[in-house]
Amino acid sequence: MTTIVLGGTGFIGLHTSEEILDRGERVVLTTHRRNHETPTLRAAIERGDAVVEPLDLRDREQVFALVEKYRPDRILDISGYPPKELSPAEEISTRVANYVNMFEAARQYEVPRLTLTSSFDVYYGLGASLMPFRENQLVPLQEDDDNYMVQSWAKKTLEVVASMYRRQTGLEIITVRPSGAFGPMYRTFLNVPSRLARAAARGEVPDFSDRVDGVPLAEFGYDQLYVKDVGRAIATVHLEAKPRHKIYNIGAGEVLTNARILAAAQKAVPDFHCELAELADGAEMPLSMVVDTTRLREEFSFSPRYSVDDAIAEYIDWLRVQPI
């Protein structure tokens, strides 16, 4: 059995690809700009169990040629790039072209399963009273506020286009909505776990001066999982022969606060020092988004393998030997 993993050499993509390889599948990983590699992937390539192929999803001919070449049993899309990197016009044209090329190639070559990686960003705009957010909830089309890390419109668009293709063509399309992810190979260092882990690994005081929201609030947080658990969950859903649902949340099902992350970093590196911000008197705490993981837990018996302490400690160890 062969899976093409679009964006397979990226942050979440590589961890998911390794999980699929561990389960005996052959994997074709596509790369556009980020080409991470691990000893596990190198060994799989040498065995012939994995192949890395350059691919620009905007190029229809490239996409069709890749699917025709490998005739995969499944396609898993984990492609993406940092939010707000392109102008609105470029983002819209790029993402929609990517979606259409991917769906059309899967349709033409009759790929049995297409799994899409969306995000819990689709719930952005819903209030605290509706949490934990469930897969069957209606999500808002209009959003009053923008967020520099949120890609809500893009993920909603992906799911709308996917739903249309599923209805009109009969393609089997499964969507996963991961919550926040942190861990090895996260290169933008936008999120708090990465900042704290990197500073602890380097023996430095963390620098938050370039963050739009400044020094993180100690008691703020949201649903987050170690990237290896995210990859395992995505692979589990993707490889299921007959999933019961079309959409699955992936997360811890609880808030991971910045204070808890800091405590884990200080447990791993006892002399690590960092002062997080406290909420000002009268100020309102930002919404701490949490997803409901009932489907994932009950259908697949999924639970995270990594505790927060173990995840942060392993992440710090990884960062100590990386040229970052």
Beta strands, then each sheet from edge to edge (+ up, - down):
strand 1: 2-6
strand 2: 26-31
strand 3: 50-54
strand 4: 74-77
strand 5: 113-117
strand 6: 173-178
strand 7: 180-182
strand 8: 221-226
strand 9: 247-250
strand 10: 255-257
sheet 1: 3+ 2+ 1+ 4+ 5+ 6+ 9+
sheet 2: 7+ 8+ 10-
end
